[in-house]
Amino acid sequence: MNRKILVGDVLARIKDIPDKSIDCVITSPPYFGLRSYDVNGQWGLEQDFQQYLDKLGRLMDELKRVLKDTGTVWINLGDSYGGSGKGAGTKLKTTKRVWEFDKRPKTTELVKAKSRMGIPERFYINCIDNGWLARNNIVWAKNNAMPEAVKDRFSTKYESIFFFAKQKNYYFNLDAVREKHLTATTGTKRDKFIGKASKEYLQNWQKNEDSIHKSNAYNPKGKNPGDIFQINTTPYPEAHFATFPEALPTKILKCACKPGDIVLDPFFGSGTTGVAAEKLGIRWIGIELNKEYVMLAEKRLHPYVFQTRLEKVI
């Protein structure tokens, strides 16, 4: 399977994907209680967050089935706050902060109003308890995160990306995403640096760098980029504002897939994961419930599919 968008509920359509056929999964499920996508069967509008987590658990079971033994799963998940069940939300078509009161997901007695529900943390622990190898809880830091009209807490500037493996030996190409080492500057550049930092600090910093170079941690190809991804949001103009920035799946695909591998996005949306995969020579499959987003994704991915077909004819 390649370049396929399976239309329908993810738990139904994923049954069409064969066992151990997927190299990598990258996705961002609709967050609980935050947005209405105006489509029947939408995830995130369950009566309580426990039902939502239960559905995510069933999805993870299916992902374990379709994933190759050497495969990995990357889940982007944000949190929600407790409320009365009559608070404001967002309708995607109008972007107005409005909910029909009977459709606003309510919290339970387990979470007080105004409290974080801890959905990402609950999901993460559930996955560990169910046998997934939790490799990283990556912080996706966004300098241009959407503003929040709150005055009694700090605005949320990050989301979690959970990196799971099916078994301890899996494909991961760290060299593909290494970053340049910091090195001591010389001449004018060094003088400017010293002007901003004390000589003692610079000397200690240089000693630390020298010790790293002499240790097994040093790699001439670059340093390990770490578990904080500084990536700003860059929404696709024709799609909803929850679109992945293309740089996010691109970075993951570079280390998690080889050319010719296949990535699955179970909540395909406008097809950002597919676009990133096409540019890296990686095959893709998407699952999407909302037919409007399916049409957006097909329009967005058409140039890549058309060009490949043309090359085959020539």
Secondary structure, 3 states (H helix, E strand, C coil): CCCEEEECCHHHHHHHCCCCCEEEEEECCCCCCCEECCCCCCCCCCCCHHHHHHHHHHHHHHHHHHEEEEEEEEEEECCCECCCCCCCCEECCCCCCCCCHHHCCCCCCCCCCCCECCHHHHHHHHHHHCCCEEEEEEEEECCCCCCCCCCCCCCCCEEEEEEEECCCCCCCCHHHHCECCCCCCCHHHHHHHHHHCCHHHHHHHHHHHHHHHHCCCCCCCCECCCCEEECCCCCCCCCCCCCCCCHHHHHHHHHHCCCCCEEEECCCCCCHHHHHHHHCCCEEEEEECCHHHHHHHHHHHHHHHHHHHHHHHC
